[in-house]
Amino acid sequence: MSKDLGLFSSKQLVKKLRFLPFALVGIAVFTLNVNPDTNPYLQIYITLLEAKVGVVLVYFLTKKLGNMGKDKQSI
């Protein structure tokens, strides 16, 4: 019975953390682009670079969160 409760809570935790990768990437992009003294061309270049890196980070973080839920189920 307690094993079922542990699985249930880990599933809920993984579902709640699905938004986390998007939030982390968004916060990082905002903090790097908030400086108004930066050259506009440099800001555009940094934004495009952050978008590419952000997509990869979100993919890997989401995959890792999905694996955490699967690992808890197999125990």
Secondary structure, 3 states (H helix, E strand, C coil): CHHHHHHHHHHHHHHHHHHHHHHHHHHHHHHHHCCCCCCHHHHHHHHHHHHHHHHHHHHHHHHHHHHHHHHHHHC
